[in-house]
Amino acid sequence: MTDPLRRVAMRRPGRATREADPALWHYAGPLDAGRLVRQYDAFAACVAESGAEIEWMDDTDDGLSDSIFVFDPSFMTPAGAILLRPGKSLRRPEVALHDTLYQRLGVPVIGGVEPPGLAEGGDLLWIDETTLAAARSFRTNQAGIDQLRDILAPLGTRVVTFDLPVWNGSAACLHLLSVISPLDRDLALVYPRLLPVALRQLLRDRGIRCLEASDEEFEASNGLNLNVLATAPRRCIAVDGFAHTARLMRDAGCAVTCFAADALCMPCEGGPTCLTLPLWRTRRTPPAHATRRTPPAHAG
């Protein structure tokens, strides 16, 4: 999940996001559309400067305000994509957008989560090439995890399950990736108070060092200081304004690029990871044709 990011899908904020009803979408008050768009463009520039190719998803004025958070409706594996079924019901129409994207790119879809299953990408984390962590949460249930396990079994993937706490309730967004962001194969940023005990033990057993973010910055950012996008091992993009978190990562040898996100990420409960859908991560340089039409060597 931290190999160099070669190719990523993104969706710009359309009218649905700029004019979203905050009460309906559980946003923190009216959005400042002008600043939100400028901050999104700055973030997209950071992603492009990392060397990743961006595949833009079309804005069809479909009323899907959360659709800029492309990480959640589908999930990439080494064999192709899995279409998920978001626990936030307003987001379920977004899955069709992802199916269309994969058809356009020629990426195979190897399965999908069906009712009563629920699963969102933010609750899924590759521990290594053959181990996937999945969190039971308000957005992902056991039926969804069982379906993912069946889809992934032929690939030799082991799915390990953890429980997330209630925290701020069912309306708020608390994903597994709200409490942990991988920074390298042996390094992760965590919020220790909400990290499942069994996951912490697994990380320790795997020799993965945990950088512990502070209570103050986690609460001040509504958890978005933890939502860090790794663009390569020990290279990442994070929201600006949280000096302790950035210093933790830099002291551990990470190159951290920050962007202003107070009008984009904090009010909408989605950070740099949520704004991107990694399609291809690899340490190898791909052939030219592979960056356009073939499935990913590894993503997530």
C-alpha positions as CSV (number, residue, x, y, z in Angstrom):
1,M,0.0,0.0,0.0
2,T,3.0,2.3,0.0
3,D,4.8,1.2,-3.2
4,P,5.2,4.1,-5.6
5,L,1.9,5.4,-6.8
6,R,1.9,5.1,-10.6
7,R,-1.8,5.6,-11.5
8,V,-4.7,7.0,-9.6
9,A,-8.4,7.9,-10.3
10,M,-9.9,11.1,-9.0
11,R,-13.1,13.2,-9.4
12,R,-13.2,16.9,-9.2
13,P,-15.8,18.6,-7.0
14,G,-18.8,19.2,-9.2
15,R,-22.0,21.2,-8.5
16,A,-23.3,18.4,-6.3
17,T,-20.4,18.9,-3.9
18,R,-20.1,22.7,-4.2
19,E,-23.8,23.1,-3.4
20,A,-24.2,20.2,-1.1
21,D,-26.8,20.2,1.7
22,P,-24.6,19.8,4.8
23,A,-27.4,18.4,6.9
24,L,-28.1,15.7,4.3
25,W,-24.5,14.7,3.7
26,H,-23.3,15.1,7.3
27,Y,-20.9,18.0,6.5
28,A,-19.8,20.5,9.1
29,G,-21.9,23.5,8.0
30,P,-22.2,25.3,4.7
31,L,-19.2,24.7,2.4
32,D,-17.1,27.6,1.0
33,A,-17.2,26.3,-2.6
34,G,-14.5,28.7,-4.0
35,R,-11.9,27.7,-1.4
36,L,-12.9,24.1,-1.5
37,V,-12.2,23.9,-5.3
38,R,-8.9,25.8,-5.0
39,Q,-7.8,23.5,-2.2
40,Y,-8.8,20.4,-4.3
41,D,-6.8,21.8,-7.3
42,A,-3.8,22.3,-5.0
43,F,-4.1,18.7,-3.8
44,A,-4.4,17.3,-7.3
45,A,-1.2,19.2,-8.2
46,C,0.5,17.5,-5.3
47,V,-0.6,14.1,-6.6
48,A,0.6,14.9,-10.1
49,E,3.9,16.2,-8.8
50,S,4.4,12.9,-7.1
51,G,4.6,11.3,-10.5
52,A,1.3,9.5,-10.5
53,E,-0.9,9.6,-13.6
54,I,-4.4,10.8,-12.9
55,E,-7.4,9.2,-14.5
56,W,-10.3,11.7,-14.1
57,M,-13.8,10.4,-13.5
58,D,-16.4,12.4,-15.4
59,D,-18.7,14.8,-13.6
60,T,-22.2,14.2,-14.9
61,D,-24.0,16.5,-12.4
62,D,-25.5,13.5,-10.8
63,G,-26.1,14.9,-7.3
64,L,-23.5,12.6,-5.7
65,S,-21.8,15.0,-3.3
66,D,-19.5,12.5,-1.7
67,S,-18.3,11.1,-5.1
68,I,-15.0,13.1,-4.8
69,F,-14.0,10.6,-2.1
70,V,-13.3,7.9,-4.7
71,F,-11.5,5.5,-2.3
72,D,-14.6,4.0,-0.8
73,P,-17.0,2.6,-3.5
74,S,-14.5,0.0,-5.0
75,F,-11.3,-1.7,-4.1
76,M,-8.3,-2.7,-6.1
77,T,-6.5,-6.0,-5.9
78,P,-3.6,-7.5,-7.8
79,A,-6.1,-9.3,-10.1
80,G,-8.6,-6.4,-10.7
81,A,-11.2,-4.4,-8.9
82,I,-14.0,-5.3,-6.5
83,L,-17.1,-3.2,-6.5
84,L,-18.2,-2.5,-2.9
85,R,-21.5,-1.6,-1.3
86,P,-21.1,1.5,0.9
87,G,-22.6,1.6,4.3
88,K,-23.7,5.2,3.8
89,S,-26.7,4.6,1.6
90,L,-26.4,8.0,-0.2
91,R,-23.1,6.7,-1.7
92,R,-24.3,3.5,-3.2
93,P,-25.0,5.0,-6.7
94,E,-21.3,5.9,-6.9
95,V,-20.5,2.2,-7.4
96,A,-21.8,2.5,-11.0
97,L,-19.4,5.3,-11.7
98,H,-16.5,3.1,-10.7
99,D,-17.8,0.2,-12.8
100,T,-17.9,2.6,-15.8
101,L,-14.4,3.8,-15.0
102,Y,-13.0,0.2,-15.0
103,Q,-14.8,-0.6,-18.3
104,R,-13.2,2.5,-19.8
105,L,-9.7,1.6,-18.6
106,G,-10.0,-2.1,-19.3
107,V,-9.5,-3.1,-15.7
108,P,-11.2,-6.4,-14.9
109,V,-13.9,-6.5,-12.1
110,I,-13.4,-9.7,-10.2
111,G,-16.5,-9.4,-8.0
112,G,-18.9,-7.3,-6.0
113,V,-20.4,-7.0,-2.6
114,E,-24.2,-7.7,-2.6
115,P,-27.0,-7.1,0.0
116,P,-27.0,-7.6,2.9
117,G,-23.2,-7.0,2.7
118,L,-21.7,-3.6,3.3
119,A,-18.1,-2.6,2.7
120,E,-16.2,0.6,2.1
121,G,-12.6,1.0,0.9
122,G,-11.7,3.0,4.0
123,D,-12.2,-0.1,6.1
124,L,-9.7,-2.1,4.1
125,L,-6.0,-2.1,4.5
126,W,-3.3,-4.2,2.9
127,I,-0.9,-5.4,5.6
128,D,1.3,-7.1,3.0
129,E,0.7,-8.7,-0.5
130,T,-1.3,-11.6,1.0
131,T,-2.9,-10.1,4.1
132,L,-5.9,-7.8,4.1
133,A,-7.1,-6.1,7.3
134,A,-10.9,-5.5,7.3
135,A,-12.8,-3.5,10.0
136,R,-16.3,-4.1,11.1
137,S,-17.7,-0.6,11.5
138,F,-20.9,1.4,10.8
139,R,-19.8,1.3,7.1
140,T,-18.7,-2.3,6.7
141,N,-20.4,-5.4,8.2
142,Q,-19.6,-9.1,8.6
143,A,-21.6,-10.1,5.6
144,G,-19.6,-7.7,3.4
145,I,-16.3,-9.0,4.9
146,D,-17.4,-12.6,4.3
147,Q,-18.1,-11.8,0.6
148,L,-14.7,-10.2,0.2
149,R,-13.1,-13.2,1.8
150,D,-14.8,-15.5,-0.8
151,I,-13.8,-13.2,-3.7
152,L,-10.2,-12.9,-2.5
153,A,-9.6,-16.6,-1.5
154,P,-8.6,-17.7,-5.0
155,L,-5.9,-15.1,-4.9
156,G,-4.4,-16.6,-1.8
157,T,-5.3,-13.5,0.3
158,R,-6.0,-13.9,4.0
159,V,-8.6,-11.5,5.4
160,V,-8.2,-10.6,9.1
161,T,-11.0,-8.8,10.8
162,F,-11.0,-6.1,13.5
163,D,-13.7,-4.1,15.3
164,L,-13.9,-0.3,15.4
165,P,-15.4,1.6,18.3
166,V,-18.7,3.6,18.2
167,W,-16.7,6.8,18.6
168,N,-19.0,9.7,17.5
169,G,-21.9,7.5,16.3
170,S,-23.3,6.0,13.1
171,A,-23.7,9.3,11.3
172,A,-20.0,10.2,11.6
173,C,-17.4,8.6,9.4
174,L,-14.8,6.5,11.3
175,H,-13.0,4.1,9.0
176,L,-10.1,1.8,9.7
177,L,-8.0,4.3,7.7
178,S,-9.2,7.0,10.1
179,V,-6.9,5.5,12.8
180,I,-4.0,4.1,10.7
181,S,-2.1,5.2,7.6
182,P,0.7,3.1,6.2
183,L,3.9,5.1,5.5
184,D,6.2,2.2,4.5
185,R,6.4,-1.5,4.8
186,D,7.7,-1.1,8.3
187,L,6.1,2.2,9.4
188,A,2.6,3.5,10.1
189,L,1.0,6.6,11.5
190,V,-1.7,5.6,14.1
191,Y,-4.1,7.1,16.6
192,P,-3.5,4.7,19.4
193,R,-6.6,5.3,21.5
194,L,-8.9,4.0,18.7
195,L,-6.6,1.4,17.2
196,P,-7.9,-2.1,17.7
197,V,-5.8,-4.0,20.2
198,A,-5.4,-7.1,18.0
199,L,-4.3,-4.9,15.0
200,R,-1.7,-3.2,17.2
201,Q,-0.4,-6.7,18.2
202,L,-0.4,-7.8,14.5
203,L,1.6,-4.7,13.5
204,R,4.1,-5.3,16.4
205,D,4.4,-9.0,15.3
206,R,5.2,-7.9,11.7
207,G,7.8,-5.4,12.9
208,I,5.8,-2.4,11.8
209,R,6.7,0.7,13.9
210,C,3.8,2.9,14.9
211,L,4.1,6.7,15.1
212,E,1.4,7.9,17.6
213,A,-0.5,11.1,16.8
214,S,-1.6,13.3,19.6
215,D,-5.1,13.6,21.1
216,E,-5.0,17.3,20.5
217,E,-4.4,17.2,16.7
218,F,-6.7,14.2,16.2
219,E,-9.6,16.0,17.8
220,A,-8.8,19.4,16.2
221,S,-8.7,17.8,12.7
222,N,-11.7,15.5,13.3
223,G,-9.2,12.7,12.6
224,L,-8.0,14.0,9.3
225,N,-4.4,14.4,10.4
226,L,-4.3,10.6,10.3
227,N,-5.6,10.4,6.8
228,V,-2.3,10.5,4.9
229,L,-1.7,9.4,1.3
230,A,1.5,7.5,0.7
231,T,2.8,8.3,-2.7
232,A,5.9,6.1,-2.2
233,P,7.7,4.5,0.7
234,R,8.3,7.3,3.3
235,R,6.8,10.0,0.9
236,C,3.3,11.2,1.6
237,I,0.7,14.0,1.3
238,A,-1.0,15.3,4.4
239,V,-3.4,18.1,5.4
240,D,-1.7,21.2,6.6
241,G,-1.9,22.7,10.1
242,F,-0.9,19.8,12.3
243,A,2.7,20.4,13.1
244,H,3.1,17.5,15.6
245,T,1.9,14.9,13.2
246,A,4.0,16.2,10.4
247,R,7.1,16.3,12.6
248,L,6.5,12.7,13.8
249,M,6.6,11.6,10.1
250,R,9.6,13.8,9.2
251,D,11.6,12.6,12.2
252,A,11.0,9.1,11.0
253,G,12.6,9.9,7.6
254,C,9.4,10.7,5.7
255,A,9.2,13.5,3.0
256,V,5.8,15.1,3.8
257,T,4.0,17.4,1.4
258,C,1.2,19.4,3.1
259,F,-1.7,21.3,1.5
260,A,-4.4,23.5,3.0
261,A,-7.6,21.5,3.6
262,D,-9.7,23.4,6.1
263,A,-12.4,24.1,3.4
264,L,-12.2,20.7,1.7
265,C,-11.3,17.8,4.1
266,M,-12.3,18.9,7.6
267,P,-15.9,19.9,6.8
268,C,-16.5,16.9,4.5
269,E,-14.9,14.2,6.7
270,G,-12.5,13.0,4.0
271,G,-8.7,13.3,3.6
272,P,-6.0,12.8,1.0
273,T,-6.4,9.0,1.0
274,C,-10.2,9.3,0.5
275,L,-9.8,11.7,-2.4
276,T,-7.8,9.1,-4.4
277,L,-8.4,5.7,-5.8
278,P,-5.0,4.0,-6.4
279,L,-5.1,1.9,-9.6
280,W,-1.5,0.9,-9.7
281,R,1.3,0.8,-7.3
282,T,4.6,-0.8,-8.2
283,R,8.3,-0.4,-7.6
284,R,8.9,-1.5,-11.2
285,T,8.7,0.8,-14.2
286,P,5.8,-0.4,-16.3
287,P,5.8,-0.7,-20.0
288,A,4.1,2.2,-21.8
289,H,1.0,0.2,-22.8
290,A,0.4,-1.1,-19.2
291,T,-0.2,2.4,-17.8
292,R,-3.2,2.7,-20.1
293,R,-5.0,-0.6,-20.6
294,T,-3.9,-3.4,-18.3
295,P,-4.8,-4.2,-14.7
296,P,-2.6,-3.1,-11.9
297,A,0.4,-5.1,-10.7
298,H,-0.4,-4.0,-7.2
299,A,-2.7,-1.4,-5.8
300,G,-4.2,-0.3,-2.6
